[in-house]
Amino acid sequence: MTAARGAVALTLLLLLLAGCGSPAAEPEGTPPPSSSATGAPADPTDAAWAQLMTPMNESAVALLSLAADRAGEAAVRRWAAELRASQNGELARLRPLLSRMGLPDTNVHEGHHMPGMVTADDLARARTLEGAAFDRFLVDRIGGHLRHTAQVSRSETGAGTRPDAKRLAAALVAARRTEIARLPDVSG
């Protein structure tokens, strides 16, 4: 591993672990990430990225789904619906990637408070908000999600080894540029 690739891999690992209270235990009977499409051992960077992006998008979709009933602005409801569809599209590409890597489709970060991850506490709080307060909360949390997943995906494009994972990460980075630029202004 070159020094530059090692530094990028270390950055990705630190980003992934930032906010994790403890390492996630593998469910009993879960096979290790053993093979890629080429039969070679799965790269830990690719595996970590896919195992983080999937629950991050799932939790973002859960929060975005609340906007239909809670958002105060029609523009925020439309934005949330469009972004939810995009996040679901990414999930439709991430889940098969996990499968190709031989990884379980489980949330190995369950209960962890990671930068950019919409938590169970965030979802509970969102269910207590309506109108402009909900709009501000939604845009704040989803903005964090978009920025952090862009950062982690940029790291995957530099440190990952699987072409399919790197292509998907690059697509997510490009999508995040557009999505961040489209964050609604709900400052008041």
C-alpha positions in Angstrom: 0.0 0.0 0.0 1.4 3.4 -1.0 1.8 6.0 1.7 -0.8 8.2 0.0 -3.4 5.3 -0.2 -2.6 4.4 3.4 -3.3 7.9 4.5 -6.6 8.0 2.6 -7.6 4.6 4.1 -6.7 5.8 7.6 -8.8 9.0 7.0 -11.7 6.9 5.9 -11.4 4.6 8.8 -11.3 7.5 11.3 -14.3 9.1 9.6 -16.2 5.8 9.9 -15.3 5.3 13.5 -15.8 8.9 14.6 -18.8 8.9 16.9 -19.0 5.1 17.2 -19.3 4.2 20.8 -18.1 0.7 20.4 -17.3 -1.7 17.6 -20.4 -3.5 16.3 -20.6 -7.1 17.0 -21.2 -9.3 14.0 -24.4 -11.2 14.2 -23.8 -14.9 15.0 -23.3 -16.9 11.9 -22.3 -13.9 9.8 -19.6 -14.8 7.3 -16.6 -12.5 7.2 -16.3 -10.2 4.2 -14.4 -12.9 2.3 -14.7 -12.4 -1.4 -15.3 -9.8 -4.1 -16.5 -10.4 -7.6 -13.0 -11.5 -8.5 -12.7 -14.0 -5.6 -10.1 -11.9 -3.9 -10.5 -11.0 -0.2 -12.9 -8.0 0.3 -11.0 -4.7 0.8 -11.8 -3.4 4.3 -12.2 0.1 3.0 -14.8 -0.9 0.5 -16.6 -3.0 3.1 -16.6 -0.2 5.7 -17.8 2.4 3.2 -20.8 0.2 2.0 -21.7 -0.8 5.5 -21.8 2.8 6.6 -23.5 4.3 3.6 -26.4 1.9 3.7 -27.7 2.7 7.2 -26.9 6.4 6.8 -29.2 6.5 3.7 -31.8 4.4 5.5 -31.9 6.7 8.4 -32.0 9.8 6.2 -35.0 8.2 4.2 -36.8 7.7 7.5 -36.4 11.4 8.4 -37.2 12.6 4.9 -40.4 10.5 5.0 -41.7 12.6 7.9 -41.7 15.8 5.8 -44.9 14.8 4.0 -46.9 15.3 7.2 -44.8 17.7 9.2 -43.1 20.2 6.9 -44.5 23.7 7.0 -43.4 24.8 3.5 -44.6 23.1 0.3 -41.2 23.6 -1.2 -39.6 21.7 1.7 -42.1 18.8 1.2 -41.2 18.7 -2.5 -37.5 18.8 -1.8 -37.7 16.1 0.8 -39.8 13.8 -1.5 -37.3 14.2 -4.3 -34.3 13.6 -2.1 -36.0 10.6 -0.5 -36.4 9.1 -4.0 -32.7 9.7 -4.7 -31.6 8.2 -1.4 -33.8 5.1 -2.1 -32.2 4.9 -5.5 -28.8 4.8 -3.9 -30.0 2.1 -1.5 -31.1 0.1 -4.5 -27.4 0.1 -5.6 -25.8 -0.2 -2.2 -27.7 -3.4 -1.1 -26.6 -5.5 -4.2 -23.0 -4.2 -3.6 -23.1 -5.5 -0.1 -24.3 -8.8 -1.4 -21.6 -9.0 -4.0 -19.0 -8.3 -1.3 -20.5 -11.2 0.8 -21.6 -8.8 3.5 -24.8 -9.0 5.5 -27.5 -6.3 4.8 -27.6 -5.4 8.5 -26.8 -2.2 10.3 -23.4 -2.8 11.9 -23.6 0.8 13.3 -26.9 0.3 15.1 -27.0 2.6 18.1 -23.9 4.5 17.2 -23.9 8.3 17.1 -21.8 9.1 14.0 -21.4 12.4 12.3 -24.0 12.9 9.6 -26.1 9.9 10.8 -29.8 10.6 11.6 -30.2 8.8 14.9 -33.2 7.3 16.6 -33.2 10.3 19.0 -33.3 12.6 15.9 -36.3 10.7 14.5 -38.1 10.9 17.9 -37.4 14.6 18.1 -38.6 15.2 14.5 -41.9 13.5 15.4 -42.5 16.2 18.0 -41.9 19.1 15.5 -44.2 20.7 12.9 -44.1 23.5 10.5 -41.1 25.9 10.4 -39.4 24.2 13.4 -39.6 20.8 11.6 -38.3 22.4 8.4 -35.2 23.8 10.2 -34.5 20.5 12.0 -34.9 18.5 8.8 -32.6 20.7 6.7 -30.0 20.8 9.5 -29.9 17.1 9.9 -30.1 16.2 6.2 -27.5 18.9 5.4 -25.1 17.1 7.9 -26.0 13.7 6.3 -25.2 15.0 2.8 -21.9 16.7 3.8 -20.6 13.7 5.8 -21.6 11.1 3.2 -19.9 13.2 0.5 -16.7 13.3 2.6 -16.8 9.5 3.3 -17.5 8.7 -0.4 -14.6 10.9 -1.5 -12.4 8.9 0.7 -13.7 5.7 -0.8 -13.0 6.9 -4.3 -9.3 7.3 -3.3 -8.8 4.4 -1.0 -11.1 1.7 -2.2 -10.1 -1.1 -4.5 -13.3 -2.4 -5.9 -14.2 -0.7 -9.2 -18.0 -1.1 -8.6 -17.7 0.5 -5.1 -15.5 3.3 -6.4 -17.9 4.0 -9.3 -20.9 4.2 -6.9 -18.9 6.4 -4.4 -18.0 8.8 -7.3 -21.7 8.9 -8.3 -22.6 9.7 -4.7 -20.0 12.5 -4.5 -21.4 14.1 -7.7 -25.0 13.7 -6.4 -24.0 15.3 -3.1 -22.7 18.4 -4.8 -26.1 19.0 -6.4 -28.1 18.0 -3.3 -26.1 20.3 -1.0 -26.6 23.2 -3.4 -30.4 22.5 -3.3 -30.7 22.6 0.5 -33.7 24.8 1.2 -33.2 28.1 3.0 -35.3 27.8 6.1 -33.5 30.4 8.2 -36.6 32.5 8.6 
